[in-house]
Every structure is written in structure tokens, then in C-alpha cells.
Amino acid sequence: MRMAFVVALVIVLAFDQGSKAWARTLPTRPADCSVTELAAQRCAGVPQPVIDGFWDWELAENRGAAFSSFATEAAGQIVLALVAAGALVAIGIAAARTRPDQRAKRLALALIGGGALGNLVDRVRDGSVTDFVRWHVHGHMWPIFNLADAALLVGVTVLLADGMVQKRTRAA
């Protein structure tokens, strides 16, 4: 059962890092923009429509937390990295303590752990996190994100839903 957790976590990490490597090939303005310049917002990604008016690929570097929130400088990067590392340890312990019948909980923890690890790898390597998915409805823009952020969100949703199901099952 623990092996399934590790496999799911590694799959999330691999897809996240692979998608970010691809995203770093997206066009920027100016064309020779570096990761550091993107993170400092001295240049910008050029939106590439996937579904016109709703979904674009757009390269960005994020010094903040999930969905570009809480942008920080170098000292904040260390704090965010330490929080992520601590969370990964806690997630690993929680996953190791799951019972064999708690597959949904273990999958949710693997999604959360894989997403946290994917963004931690970026933060340690680059000092920022690569984001590239931009959803919008014409003028309304959602925060730009990446697959790690999506895995975190789905994992938390599954964890909450599983908790509600378990609570109802115990109450019945």
C-alpha cells in the first residue's frame, strides 16, 4: 500500500516537472527573457491560446505560494521551502499511518505530496515556481498555475470529500 503512495507521488512529480520543462519553451517578451527576469516581472510570457477567450499557455515565474499568492523575496523563499519540506514529512507520516482500506486518503496525500514536491523542486532550483496555465473568461483572469498546484487542489478536495464520507459512515 505504501508503494502505491510513492508511485502516485512520483507520477505527479514527473508530470509536473515535465510540463514545466515544456512550459519554459513558451515565448516571452523580450524573447531572451531569463527565469530571474520573469520572476522579477521585468518581462512577461506571451499568451498562447488553447481555447480562445478561456484558456492560454502563458509562461510565468512565481515567487509566492500556490496560484501566485503571497509573493516573496529571497528570505521568504527559504521560509516557503522549509514549510513545504515540513509538510512533505507530515504527509509521508500520515500516508504511512493509513489503513489498507483508506485508498482515497492515500491517493489524496500522494497528490498533495507530489504537488508540494514539484513546486519545492522549482523553488530550490530556480528561486521561483514555473506557472503556465492561464484560465480566464474574456477579461476575468484566474491566477496562473501549474500541474503541481492542480494536484494540490485535487488532493485537498479528495481528502475533504473522503473525510465527509467517513464521517457520514461513522454516524450511520
C-alpha positions in Angstrom: 0.0 0.0 0.0 2.9 2.4 0.8 4.3 1.6 -2.7 1.1 2.9 -4.3 1.5 6.2 -2.4 5.1 6.5 -3.6 4.3 5.6 -7.2 1.4 8.1 -7.3 3.6 10.8 -5.8 6.4 10.2 -8.3 4.0 10.2 -11.2 2.6 13.6 -10.1 6.2 14.9 -9.7 7.2 13.6 -13.2 4.2 15.1 -15.0 4.7 18.4 -13.1 8.4 18.7 -13.9 7.9 17.5 -17.5 5.2 20.0 -18.1 7.2 22.8 -16.6 10.2 21.9 -18.8 7.9 22.2 -21.8 6.4 25.5 -20.5 9.9 27.0 -20.2 10.0 26.8 -24.1 6.9 29.1 -24.4 7.6 32.5 -25.9 8.4 35.6 -23.8 8.6 39.3 -24.4 11.5 40.0 -24.9 12.5 36.6 -26.5 15.7 36.2 -24.4 14.0 36.7 -21.0 15.5 34.6 -18.2 13.8 32.8 -15.3 15.1 35.6 -12.9 13.8 38.3 -15.1 10.4 36.6 -15.3 10.3 36.2 -11.6 11.1 39.9 -11.1 8.4 40.7 -13.7 10.9 42.6 -15.9 9.5 40.6 -18.8 6.4 38.5 -19.5 5.2 35.4 -21.1 3.2 35.7 -24.3 -0.2 34.1 -24.1 -0.7 31.2 -26.5 -4.4 30.4 -26.8 -5.6 26.8 -26.2 -9.3 27.7 -26.2 -9.6 31.3 -27.4 -11.1 33.6 -24.7 -10.9 30.9 -22.0 -7.6 29.1 -21.7 -4.0 30.1 -22.6 -0.5 28.7 -22.1 1.5 31.6 -20.6 4.9 31.3 -19.0 5.3 33.0 -15.6 7.7 32.6 -12.7 6.1 32.8 -9.2 8.0 33.7 -6.1 4.9 33.2 -4.0 2.8 30.3 -2.8 0.1 28.3 -4.8 -1.7 30.2 -7.5 0.8 33.1 -7.3 -0.3 34.2 -3.9 2.0 35.8 -1.2 4.9 36.8 -3.5 8.1 36.9 -1.5 11.8 37.8 -1.9 14.8 35.5 -1.0 14.1 35.2 2.7 10.5 34.3 2.0 11.7 31.7 -0.4 13.6 29.9 2.3 10.5 30.0 4.6 8.2 28.7 1.9 10.8 25.9 1.1 11.0 25.0 4.8 7.2 24.9 5.1 7.0 22.7 2.0 9.7 20.3 3.3 7.9 20.1 6.7 4.6 19.5 5.0 6.1 16.7 2.9 7.4 15.0 6.1 4.0 15.3 7.7 2.3 14.0 4.5 4.6 11.0 4.4 3.9 10.1 8.1 0.2 10.5 7.5 0.3 8.2 4.4 2.3 5.6 6.3 -0.3 5.6 9.0 -3.3 5.0 6.6 -5.0 1.7 6.8 -5.2 -0.6 3.7 -8.8 0.3 3.2 -8.1 4.1 3.1 -7.1 4.2 -0.6 -8.8 7.5 -1.3 -7.0 9.2 1.6 -3.6 7.7 0.5 -4.2 8.9 -3.1 -5.2 12.4 -1.9 -2.0 12.5 0.2 0.1 11.4 -2.8 -1.4 14.2 -4.9 -0.8 16.8 -2.2 2.8 15.5 -1.6 3.6 15.3 -5.4 2.3 18.8 -5.9 4.2 20.2 -2.9 7.4 18.4 -4.0 7.1 19.6 -7.6 6.9 23.2 -6.5 9.7 22.7 -3.9 12.0 21.4 -6.6 11.4 24.6 -8.6 11.8 26.8 -5.6 15.1 25.2 -4.6 16.5 25.1 -8.2 15.3 28.4 -9.5 14.2 30.5 -6.5 10.7 30.6 -8.1 8.0 28.3 -9.3 7.2 27.9 -13.0 3.5 28.6 -13.8 1.9 28.4 -17.2 -1.8 27.6 -17.2 -4.0 30.7 -17.5 -7.8 30.3 -17.3 -9.9 33.3 -18.0 -13.4 34.3 -19.1 -12.5 37.2 -21.5 -11.4 40.0 -19.1 -11.6 38.0 -15.8 -8.3 36.2 -15.1 -7.9 33.4 -12.6 -4.4 33.2 -11.0 -1.9 31.5 -13.3 -1.0 28.0 -12.1 0.8 24.7 -12.9 0.1 21.0 -12.6 1.6 20.8 -9.1 -1.0 23.5 -8.0 -3.8 21.5 -9.7 -2.6 18.2 -8.0 -2.6 20.0 -4.6 -6.1 21.3 -5.2 -7.5 18.0 -6.3 -5.7 16.2 -3.4 -7.2 18.5 -0.8 -10.7 18.2 -2.4 -10.4 14.3 -2.4 -9.2 14.4 1.2 -12.1 16.6 2.3 -14.6 14.6 0.4 -13.2 11.3 1.9 -13.4 12.8 5.3 -17.0 13.8 4.9 -17.9 10.3 3.6 -16.1 8.7 6.6 -17.9 11.0 9.0 -21.3 10.0 7.5 -20.4 6.3 7.5 -19.5 6.5 11.2 -22.7 8.4 12.0 -24.9 5.8 10.3 
